[in-house]
């Protein structure tokens, strides 16, 4: 009686082990998004169309900007062709579902790394350094955050919790209006609905440089410097590793020359050096 029980138990253990090993093998050979991209022959990228100079639609209706050119460099690294990329335009809130649903392979949309965002998506290392500045209407006497911190003024924010928190911390007396795009924020300042707008520093600088008679930027940052990064779906190490490696090569390796050309094109100055000891 004991032997049949032991035999049945042994068979059950063996079957469980086989199932476990089969599952492990399946995980090992699970297809990466990198495989999908290579087989498809093009990269699909989620981005914005209203955030100059990173990603916006120009007068000819073409998507252009720093982020767009970085995506094209990635396509070149994959396919030796900067045109092997398709862009999917999303809103600030729509960028996460575009990645989670698989509609896009990755996103590059002037997106700042925050720990709470990293719960939802994975980030590569930063492809550009940033910060948050305040764009103000020229000629109304706002030269500092202290000047702006009055209840007679209004700040235009994007619809995200980080901007709401910064407004409460740095300019608690200032009224707030919330918008979906940086272009809408700038329009609010231009039209007088708001006297200032929280924007990524390069975006604020771009508006001030291209509309010198309308805008200026308060010299002090709202907080510390920040990092913008590519975002992608969690759980695909192979795809993340390729993207992260490519960005690393742009910032400090073999693609630094091409990265520098794109940086100068959109920001009018050289990027940070490859290494602190290389001048």
TIZA-17015 format. One record per residue (C-alpha): x, y, z; residue number from 1; residue in one letter. Coordinates in steps of 0.25 Angstrom, whole numbers, plus 2048, in hexadecimal, padded with zeros to 3 digits. Example, Ala and Ser with C-alpha at 12.3 -4.5 7.8 and 13.67 -1.06 7.14 Angstrom:
residues 2
> px py pz num residu
> 831 7EE 81F 1 A $
> 837 7FC 81D 2 S $
//
This chain:
residues 279
> px py pz num residu
> 800 800 800 1 X $
> 80B 809 803 2 X $
> 813 807 7F6 3 X $
> 807 80B 7ED 4 X $
> 806 818 7F5 5 X $
> 814 81B 7F4 6 X $
> 814 818 7E5 7 X $
> 808 821 7E3 8 X $
> 80F 82C 7EB 9 X $
> 81C 82A 7E3 10 X $
> 814 82C 7D6 11 X $
> 80D 838 7DB 12 X $
> 81B 83E 7DF 13 X $
> 821 83B 7D1 14 X $
> 815 841 7CA 15 X $
> 816 84E 7D2 16 X $
> 824 84F 7CF 17 X $
> 822 84D 7C0 18 X $
> 817 858 7C0 19 X $
> 820 861 7C8 20 X $
> 82C 85F 7BE 21 X $
> 823 861 7B2 22 X $
> 81D 86E 7B8 23 X $
> 82C 873 7BB 24 X $
> 830 86F 7AD 25 X $
> 824 877 7A7 26 X $
> 828 883 7AF 27 X $
> 836 882 7AB 28 X $
> 832 882 79C 29 X $
> 827 88C 79E 30 X $
> 828 896 792 31 X $
> 82D 8A4 795 32 X $
> 828 8B1 78F 33 X $
> 835 8B2 789 34 X $
> 833 8A6 780 35 X $
> 825 8AB 77C 36 X $
> 82B 8B9 778 37 X $
> 836 8B2 770 38 X $
> 82C 8A9 769 39 X $
> 823 8B4 766 40 X $
> 82E 8BD 760 41 X $
> 82A 8CA 767 42 X $
> 829 8D0 775 43 X $
> 81C 8D5 77A 44 X $
> 81D 8E1 784 45 X $
> 813 8E8 78C 46 X $
> 816 8F7 78D 47 X $
> 80F 905 78F 48 X $
> 80C 90F 784 49 X $
> 80B 91B 78C 50 X $
> 818 91C 794 51 X $
> 823 924 78D 52 X $
> 82F 923 78B 53 X $
> 82D 914 78F 54 X $
> 822 90F 787 55 X $
> 818 918 77F 56 X $
> 811 91A 772 57 X $
> 818 925 769 58 X $
> 812 92E 75F 59 X $
> 812 923 755 60 X $
> 80B 919 75D 61 X $
> 817 911 760 62 X $
> 81B 90B 76E 63 X $
> 828 911 771 64 X $
> 831 914 77E 65 X $
> 83C 90F 786 66 X $
> 834 902 78B 67 X $
> 830 8FF 77C 68 X $
> 83F 900 778 69 X $
> 843 8F7 783 70 X $
> 838 8EC 77F 71 X $
> 83E 8ED 771 72 X $
> 84C 8EB 776 73 X $
> 847 8DE 77D 74 X $
> 840 8DA 770 75 X $
> 84E 8DC 769 76 X $
> 855 8D3 774 77 X $
> 84B 8C8 771 78 X $
> 849 8C9 762 79 X $
> 853 8D2 75D 80 X $
> 848 8DB 758 81 X $
> 842 8E8 760 82 X $
> 835 8E6 759 83 X $
> 832 8D8 75F 84 X $
> 829 8DE 76A 85 X $
> 81A 8E1 76B 86 X $
> 815 8EB 775 87 X $
> 809 8E9 77D 88 X $
> 804 8F7 783 89 X $
> 7FF 8F6 791 90 X $
> 7FA 900 79C 91 X $
> 802 901 7AA 92 X $
> 7F8 8F7 7B0 93 X $
> 7F7 8EE 7A3 94 X $
> 806 8EB 7A3 95 X $
> 805 8E0 7AE 96 X $
> 7FA 8D8 7A7 97 X $
> 801 8D9 79A 98 X $
> 80C 8D1 7A0 99 X $
> 804 8C8 7A9 100 X $
> 7FB 8C4 79E 101 X $
> 807 8C1 794 102 X $
> 802 8CC 78A 103 X $
> 810 8D1 78A 104 X $
> 81E 8CB 78D 105 X $
> 823 8D6 795 106 X $
> 820 8E5 799 107 X $
> 828 8F1 798 108 X $
> 820 8FD 79B 109 X $
> 828 907 7A4 110 X $
> 825 8FE 7B0 111 X $
> 82B 900 7BD 112 X $
> 82F 8F4 7C6 113 X $
> 828 8F3 7D3 114 X $
> 827 8E7 7DC 115 X $
> 818 8E7 7DC 116 X $
> 818 8E6 7CD 117 X $
> 823 8DB 7CD 118 X $
> 818 8D2 7D4 119 X $
> 810 8D3 7C7 120 X $
> 81B 8D3 7BD 121 X $
> 82A 8D0 7BB 122 X $
> 834 8DB 7B8 123 X $
> 841 8DB 7B1 124 X $
> 84C 8E4 7B6 125 X $
> 84A 8F2 7B3 126 X $
> 84C 8F7 7A4 127 X $
> 84C 906 7A9 128 X $
> 84D 90E 7B5 129 X $
> 842 917 7B9 130 X $
> 83B 91F 7C4 131 X $
> 82E 927 7C6 132 X $
> 82E 936 7C3 133 X $
> 823 940 7C3 134 X $
> 820 947 7B6 135 X $
> 819 955 7B8 136 X $
> 813 960 7B0 137 X $
> 81D 96B 7AD 138 X $
> 81B 979 7B3 139 X $
> 812 976 7BF 140 X $
> 81D 977 7C9 141 X $
> 81F 968 7CD 142 X $
> 82E 965 7CF 143 X $
> 82E 95B 7DA 144 X $
> 825 950 7E0 145 X $
> 823 959 7EC 146 X $
> 81D 964 7E2 147 X $
> 814 959 7DC 148 X $
> 80F 954 7EA 149 X $
> 803 95D 7EB 150 X $
> 7F4 95A 7EA 151 X $
> 7F2 964 7DF 152 X $
> 7FB 95B 7D5 153 X $
> 7F8 94D 7CF 154 X $
> 801 942 7CB 155 X $
> 7FE 939 7C0 156 X $
> 802 92A 7C3 157 X $
> 801 91D 7BC 158 X $
> 7F7 913 7C1 159 X $
> 801 90B 7CA 160 X $
> 803 90A 7D9 161 X $
> 811 90E 7D9 162 X $
> 80E 91C 7D3 163 X $
> 803 91E 7DD 164 X $
> 80C 91A 7E9 165 X $
> 817 924 7E4 166 X $
> 80D 92F 7E3 167 X $
> 808 92D 7F1 168 X $
> 817 92D 7F6 169 X $
> 81D 938 7EE 170 X $
> 811 942 7EB 171 X $
> 806 93E 7F5 172 X $
> 7FE 94B 7F3 173 X $
> 7FE 94A 7E4 174 X $
> 7F1 945 7DD 175 X $
> 7F2 939 7D4 176 X $
> 7EC 935 7C7 177 X $
> 7EE 927 7C1 178 X $
> 7F1 924 7B2 179 X $
> 7F4 917 7AA 180 X $
> 800 91C 7A2 181 X $
> 80B 926 7A3 182 X $
> 806 92D 797 183 X $
> 7F9 930 79E 184 X $
> 801 935 7AA 185 X $
> 809 93F 7A2 186 X $
> 7FC 943 79B 187 X $
> 7F6 946 7A9 188 X $
> 802 94F 7AC 189 X $
> 801 956 79E 190 X $
> 7F2 959 79F 191 X $
> 7F3 95E 7AE 192 X $
> 7EB 952 7B4 193 X $
> 7F8 94F 7BC 194 X $
> 804 958 7BF 195 X $
> 80D 94C 7C0 196 X $
> 80F 93D 7BC 197 X $
> 817 932 7C2 198 X $
> 81F 92B 7B7 199 X $
> 82B 923 7B5 200 X $
> 837 92C 7B4 201 X $
> 83A 92A 7A6 202 X $
> 82C 92C 7A2 203 X $
> 82B 939 7A9 204 X $
> 838 93E 7A3 205 X $
> 833 93A 795 206 X $
> 827 942 797 207 X $
> 82E 94E 79C 208 X $
> 839 94D 791 209 X $
> 82F 94C 786 210 X $
> 825 957 78C 211 X $
> 82E 961 792 212 X $
> 824 96C 792 213 X $
> 81A 964 799 214 X $
> 821 95A 7A3 215 X $
> 82C 95A 7AD 216 X $
> 831 94F 7B7 217 X $
> 832 951 7C6 218 X $
> 841 94E 7C9 219 X $
> 83F 944 7D5 220 X $
> 83A 936 7D3 221 X $
> 82E 930 7DA 222 X $
> 836 926 7E1 223 X $
> 842 91E 7DD 224 X $
> 847 919 7CF 225 X $
> 83F 90D 7CA 226 X $
> 841 902 7BF 227 X $
> 839 8FF 7B3 228 X $
> 839 8F1 7AE 229 X $
> 833 8E7 7A4 230 X $
> 828 8DE 7AB 231 X $
> 823 8D0 7A7 232 X $
> 81B 8C5 7AD 233 X $
> 820 8BD 7B9 234 X $
> 825 8AF 7B8 235 X $
> 82E 8AF 7AB 236 X $
> 83C 8AF 7AF 237 X $
> 842 8AD 7A1 238 X $
> 83A 8B9 79B 239 X $
> 83D 8C2 7A7 240 X $
> 84C 8BE 7A7 241 X $
> 84D 8C1 798 242 X $
> 846 8CF 799 243 X $
> 84F 8D2 7A6 244 X $
> 85B 8CE 79F 245 X $
> 858 8D7 793 246 X $
> 855 8E3 79B 247 X $
> 862 8E1 7A3 248 X $
> 86A 8E1 796 249 X $
> 863 8EE 792 250 X $
> 866 8F5 79F 251 X $
> 875 8F0 7A0 252 X $
> 879 8E6 796 253 X $
> 879 8E3 787 254 X $
> 86D 8EA 783 255 X $
> 871 8F7 78B 256 X $
> 874 8FF 77E 257 X $
> 867 8FD 778 258 X $
> 860 8FF 785 259 X $
> 868 90C 786 260 X $
> 863 911 778 261 X $
> 855 90F 77D 262 X $
> 857 916 78A 263 X $
> 85D 922 783 264 X $
> 852 922 779 265 X $
> 847 924 783 266 X $
> 84E 92A 78F 267 X $
> 858 933 788 268 X $
> 863 92F 791 269 X $
> 86C 922 793 270 X $
> 867 917 79C 271 X $
> 86F 913 7A9 272 X $
> 87C 90D 7A6 273 X $
> 87D 8FE 7A4 274 X $
> 885 8FC 7B1 275 X $
> 888 907 7BB 276 X $
> 897 905 7B8 277 X $
> 896 907 7A9 278 X $
> 895 916 7A4 279 X $
//
